[in-house]
Amino acid sequence: MSKKRRMFDIDIPDVGSMDVGKVPDRTLRRGPMASAISENASSLRDRKQVEDDIRAENDRLASEFVRLKREGLITDRIALDSVVTERLVRDRKPGEDDELEELKLSIREVGLSNPIRVEARADGRYELIQGMRRLMAFRALLEDTGDAGFATIPAGIVPAEAVAQTSYRRMVDENLVRKDISFAEMASLARRYADDPANACPEVSDAVATLFKSASYTKRSYIRAFAELLMRLDKVLEYPQDIPRNVGVELKRRMDRDEALSARVSTALRAEPERDAAREVEILRSFVETPSVLPTGKKSAAATRPRQAKTTFQVPFSSGVAKCSASHGRLELREDRDFSAIDRRKLELAIVAFYEALET
């Protein structure tokens, strides 16, 4: 008996529709410990990145702070008693400042609009470079009110300069724009700067050129003229800061032409010890007034009056010879001596003896 083969219908799918090469999705599941370790590592990486970013930002800010502080653009409040004025000589006139009260009132009402400028010293104190009046106002306000708010003052702080000349230039350049600074004050500063051997400026003209480099040539020439004038009248001038520019410059020119003029000016000033500033300027002005000139170019009658008779002679004495000239209302004695250096009382006694001798 033969066996019959059974036939089955097998449906074979189309080859094009078969997923060839695909691997069944067998996602591995991690345990709780593996997940915790992975999350912790990721958190550590994120934290390190944050720390690196913060550190880089801090470095950038620190570098910027150092730059701003070096340029004096950082302002801080510093104690008044930590500010000193030892390194630089000041160009401020001595005595009371008439405008200080106005500055004090402004500070009390609206505060200090322009901080002072100081240099940091190695001993922890600060050398004042700019802002003497502002510092004086704060000290006066602290003394007047006792308010602790005036015990410190806003200040721009810069590192100390190795060369004092740079510090002087900073101070002078700010003061050049002041309306109240006089040529006598600027000249006094130049003289004191030249007197300091550390500044290597033996001549006042060198000091003027160094300190007032930002000023015009004309202004520097005026400062030099006043420096020379102050040197000649240093012991008799009481209000040099009030001398007008034209009076001071012209008086110096006339002294250059007449060597005896400085002695006559000194005598006239010493004759009025109780004078005020206006009177002192009036005396100086009297030595620079010129005869009036008519529009036609001819001199007035007062200027063309005949020359008065004058007698000249020489008087020998133990230590030299005095040249004398006598005319109506005037007697001049010329000798190579600084009469302004002689004690005033001694001169007065000599003059009294002279007049007593004439009357006998």
C-alpha positions in Angstrom: 0.0 0.0 0.0 1.5 3.1 -1.1 1.6 6.3 1.0 0.2 9.4 -0.4 2.2 12.6 -0.1 0.2 15.5 1.3 0.6 18.8 -0.3 0.4 22.0 1.8 -0.1 25.5 0.5 2.7 27.7 1.9 2.3 31.4 1.4 5.8 32.9 0.9 5.9 36.7 1.3 7.4 38.9 -1.4 11.1 39.4 -1.0 10.8 43.1 -1.4 8.5 43.4 1.6 10.8 41.5 4.0 12.8 43.3 6.7 16.3 42.2 5.8 19.2 42.9 8.2 17.1 44.4 11.0 17.8 43.3 14.6 14.9 42.9 17.0 14.6 45.7 19.5 16.3 44.4 22.6 16.6 47.4 24.9 18.8 46.6 27.9 17.5 47.8 31.1 20.0 49.2 33.6 19.7 48.6 37.3 19.2 51.4 39.9 22.9 51.5 40.8 24.1 52.0 37.2 21.6 54.8 36.7 22.7 56.6 39.9 26.4 56.3 38.9 25.7 57.7 35.4 23.6 60.6 36.7 26.3 61.5 39.3 29.0 61.5 36.7 26.9 63.8 34.5 26.3 66.1 37.5 30.0 66.3 38.3 30.8 67.2 34.7 28.2 70.0 34.8 29.4 71.3 38.1 33.0 71.4 37.0 32.0 73.4 33.9 30.0 75.8 36.0 33.0 76.2 38.4 35.4 76.8 35.4 33.0 79.4 34.0 32.8 81.2 37.4 36.6 81.1 37.8 37.2 82.5 34.3 34.7 85.3 35.0 36.3 86.2 38.3 39.7 86.3 36.6 38.3 88.6 34.0 36.7 90.9 36.6 39.9 91.0 38.7 42.0 91.9 35.7 39.5 94.7 34.8 39.5 96.0 38.4 43.3 96.1 38.4 43.3 98.0 35.1 40.7 100.5 36.3 42.4 101.0 39.6 45.8 101.6 37.9 44.1 104.3 35.7 42.5 105.9 38.8 39.0 105.1 37.7 38.1 103.2 40.8 36.6 105.5 43.5 36.6 104.5 47.2 35.9 106.2 50.4 39.1 106.7 52.5 39.7 108.1 55.9 40.6 111.8 56.1 43.4 111.1 58.6 45.0 108.7 56.1 45.5 111.4 53.5 48.8 113.3 53.7 50.4 116.1 51.7 54.1 115.4 52.1 55.5 114.5 48.7 54.4 117.6 46.7 54.6 121.2 47.5 51.3 122.9 47.0 50.5 126.0 44.9 47.7 127.1 47.2 48.1 130.5 48.8 48.4 130.5 52.6 45.7 131.7 54.9 41.9 131.5 54.7 40.1 130.6 51.5 37.2 132.9 50.9 35.4 130.4 48.7 35.7 127.4 51.0 32.4 128.2 52.7 30.7 127.9 49.3 32.3 124.6 48.6 31.3 123.3 52.1 27.7 124.3 51.5 27.6 122.6 48.1 29.0 119.4 49.7 26.5 119.4 52.5 23.6 119.8 50.0 24.5 117.7 47.0 27.6 115.8 48.0 31.0 115.7 46.4 30.7 115.7 42.7 34.4 115.3 41.9 36.4 112.9 44.0 39.9 113.8 45.1 42.9 111.9 43.5 45.5 110.2 45.7 48.4 107.9 45.3 48.6 104.7 47.5 51.7 104.6 49.7 53.5 101.6 51.0 52.7 102.5 54.6 48.9 102.3 53.9 48.3 106.0 53.7 47.6 108.1 50.6 49.4 111.1 49.1 47.1 113.8 47.8 47.6 114.7 44.2 44.5 116.7 43.3 41.8 118.2 45.4 43.3 120.2 48.2 40.3 122.5 48.6 37.9 119.5 48.6 40.0 117.8 51.3 40.1 121.1 53.4 36.3 121.4 53.0 35.7 117.8 54.3 38.0 118.4 57.3 36.2 121.6 58.1 32.8 120.0 57.8 33.9 117.1 60.1 35.2 119.7 62.7 32.0 121.8 62.4 29.4 119.1 62.5 31.0 116.0 64.0 29.2 114.0 61.4 31.0 110.7 60.8 29.9 110.9 57.2 32.6 113.5 56.7 35.3 111.3 58.3 35.9 109.7 54.9 36.1 111.2 51.5 35.6 109.7 48.0 38.9 109.3 46.2 40.3 108.0 43.0 43.3 105.8 44.0 46.3 105.2 41.7 49.6 103.5 42.5 52.4 105.8 43.6 54.5 107.2 40.7 58.2 106.3 40.8 59.0 109.8 39.6 57.5 112.8 41.5 57.5 114.8 38.3 54.5 112.8 37.0 52.6 113.5 40.2 53.4 117.2 39.9 52.1 117.3 36.3 48.8 115.7 37.4 48.4 118.4 40.1 49.4 121.3 37.9 47.3 120.2 34.9 44.2 120.2 37.0 45.0 123.5 38.5 45.6 125.2 35.2 41.9 125.2 34.5 41.1 126.9 37.9 39.9 130.4 37.5 41.2 131.5 40.9 44.8 130.4 40.7 47.1 133.4 40.3 50.4 133.7 38.4 52.1 134.4 41.7 50.9 131.0 43.1 52.1 129.2 39.9 55.4 131.0 40.1 55.8 130.1 43.8 55.3 126.4 43.0 57.9 126.6 40.2 60.4 128.2 42.6 59.9 125.6 45.3 60.1 122.8 42.8 63.5 124.3 41.5 64.8 124.6 45.1 64.4 120.8 45.7 67.6 119.1 44.5 65.7 115.9 44.0 63.8 117.4 41.0 67.0 118.2 39.0 65.8 121.6 38.0 68.4 124.1 39.2 66.8 127.0 37.3 63.2 128.3 37.8 62.8 128.4 34.0 63.5 124.7 33.8 60.9 124.1 36.5 58.3 126.1 34.6 59.0 124.2 31.4 58.7 120.9 33.3 55.6 121.6 35.4 53.6 123.8 33.0 54.3 121.9 29.8 50.6 121.9 29.0 50.3 125.7 29.2 50.9 128.0 26.2 54.3 129.6 25.6 52.8 133.0 26.6 51.5 131.7 29.9 54.8 130.1 30.7 56.6 133.4 30.0 54.2 135.2 32.5 54.9 132.6 35.1 58.7 133.0 34.7 58.2 136.8 35.0 56.3 136.5 38.2 58.9 134.0 39.6 61.6 136.7 39.0 59.4 139.4 40.5 58.8 137.3 43.6 62.5 136.6 44.0 63.3 140.4 44.0 60.4 141.4 46.3 60.0 138.2 48.3 60.5 139.7 51.7 58.2 142.7 51.3 55.2 141.4 49.3 52.3 140.4 51.6 49.6 139.8 48.9 51.5 138.5 45.8 48.5 136.4 44.7 46.5 139.6 44.2 49.0 141.2 41.7 47.3 141.5 38.3 49.2 139.9 35.4 49.8 143.1 33.5 51.2 144.9 36.6 53.5 142.1 37.6 54.9 141.4 34.1 55.4 145.1 33.4 57.0 145.8 36.8 59.5 142.9 36.2 60.4 144.4 32.8 61.1 147.8 34.3 63.2 146.2 37.0 65.3 144.5 34.2 65.9 148.0 32.8 66.5 149.8 36.1 68.5 147.8 38.7 67.6 150.3 41.4 63.8 150.0 40.9 63.4 146.9 43.1 64.9 148.8 46.1 62.6 151.7 45.5 59.6 149.4 45.4 60.7 147.7 48.5 61.1 151.0 50.3 57.6 152.1 49.3 56.0 148.8 50.5 57.9 148.9 53.8 56.7 152.4 54.4 53.1 151.1 54.7 53.2 148.0 56.9 49.4 148.1 57.6 48.4 148.1 54.0 45.8 145.8 52.6 45.9 143.9 49.3 44.3 146.7 47.3 46.8 149.2 48.6 49.7 146.9 47.8 48.6 146.6 44.2 48.1 150.3 44.0 51.7 150.9 45.2 53.0 148.5 42.6 50.9 150.0 39.9 52.3 153.4 40.6 55.7 152.2 39.5 54.5 151.0 36.1 52.3 153.8 35.1 53.5 155.6 31.9 53.0 159.2 30.8 49.8 159.7 28.8 50.2 160.1 25.1 47.9 162.3 23.0 46.1 160.8 19.9 48.5 162.7 17.6 51.4 160.9 19.1 52.6 163.9 21.0 53.1 163.6 24.7 51.0 165.6 27.1 52.3 168.7 28.8 52.9 166.8 32.0 55.2 164.4 30.1 57.1 167.1 28.3 57.8 169.4 31.2 61.5 170.3 31.5 63.8 168.0 33.4 64.4 169.1 37.0 67.9 170.0 38.1 69.8 167.1 39.6 73.1 166.9 41.5 75.2 163.7 41.4 78.1 162.8 43.6 79.9 159.9 45.3 80.3 159.3 49.0 83.2 157.0 50.1 82.8 155.0 53.3 84.7 152.2 55.1 83.4 149.4 52.9 82.9 151.1 49.6 81.5 154.0 47.7 77.8 155.1 47.4 76.6 156.9 44.3 74.1 159.6 45.1 71.8 161.7 43.0 69.8 164.6 44.5 66.9 166.5 42.9 63.7 168.2 44.0 61.9 165.9 46.3 64.2 162.9 45.7 67.5 161.6 47.0 68.8 158.3 45.6 71.6 156.2 47.0 73.1 153.4 44.9 75.4 150.7 46.2 76.0 147.0 45.6 73.9 146.0 48.6 70.5 144.5 49.2 68.9 147.1 51.4 65.7 145.0 51.7 67.8 142.5 53.7 68.6 145.0 56.4 66.5 145.1 59.5 63.7 147.6 59.1 64.3 149.2 62.4 68.0 149.7 61.6 67.1 151.5 58.4 64.6 153.7 60.2 67.2 154.8 62.7 69.7 155.5 59.9 67.2 157.7 58.1 66.3 159.6 61.2 70.0 160.2 61.8 70.3 161.4 58.2 67.5 164.0 58.6 68.8 165.1 62.0 72.2 165.7 60.4 70.6 167.8 57.6 68.8 170.0 60.1 71.9 170.7 62.3 
